[in-house]
Amino acid sequence: MYLELLFFAYLIDFIFGEFHLIKTLYHPIILLGNYIKWFEKKFYKDTIFRGFLLTISLLSLVFIVTFLLSKIDNIYFQALLCSFTISSKMLYDSVKEVISSDNPKYAISMLVSRDTKEMSESDINKAAIETYAENLSDGVIAPMFYLAFFGIVGAFIYKAINTLDSMVGYRNEKYENFGKFAAKLDDVANYIPARITALLISLLFFSKTAFQKFYTYGKKHESPNAGHPISAMALALNISLGGPTSYFGKVKEKPYFGEGKKEIKKEDVKKAISIKLKMDILILASLLLLIV
């Protein structure tokens, strides 16, 4: 396992968050997105096979580059690169910005794909908590999981899969077929991390209810993974997330996750993101104990 590499990568993200790279460089995740946009522009067809080619070509490129980088025998250099796959600080800062912004609708629109124009304050707060819970898995626990077992190669292969899903994995007219392979692969990649995240949320909030019931509510979500951390967070905070939500001008009748109040306040968002410091301490202390 790559526990020492994971420790330094997480520590870098904890201290610095997202680096602002100089203009001649690009963030590695932006490079992934640029390739996806280029392939789609040049080779898009409304077929599963063409989406399969996109996925395989991107993952092959990522594997080759990261395998070569893994041969550079410098743990701090590798940790710096791996820190780009972990988004704990950026996620926290982004969600915190929603409740501190003078324009919360704009702030939340930067984080979600749902319609934000007619959102109430409660809707905004609900979306912020759902985003935080779901992305604790996608942006923090999952890349850490693959980094721990497969090093820099595993971390960036996961981020490539997740980036593909976030860009083409939509169930709409354009991406229903083209993004299907990427979306299914993302479901597989997130299966274990999503459940670890739900358990971690239950543990850090000392919530027996969340631990016992997150799966019951989580399996109601159309995604096989996203519902579990969202449900754990809702149960831990004694609120209800989910419910009718507007996407691309159409209201989707999503089930409710949780058993508490449906009017979500800023205080609920603050309580949700308060998990970060406890999580940071637990992760860094646990890794340090394992590697010394």
Buried (B, 14 or more C-beta within 10 A) or exposed (E): EBEBBBBBBBBBBBEEBBEEEEEEEEEBBEBBBEBBEEBBEEEBEEEBEBBBBBBEEBBEBBBEBBEEBBEEEEBEEBBBBBBBBBBBBBBBBBBBBBBEBEEBBEBBBEBBEBBBEEBEBBBBBBBBBBBBBBBBBBBBBBBBBBBBEBBBBBBBBBBBBBBBBBBBBBEEEEBBBBBBBBBBBBBEBBEBBBBBBBBBBBBBBEBEBBBEBBBEBBEEBEBBBBBBBBBBBBBBBBBBBBBEBBBEEEEEEBBBBBBBEEEBBBEBBBBBBEBBEBBBEBBBEEBEEEEE
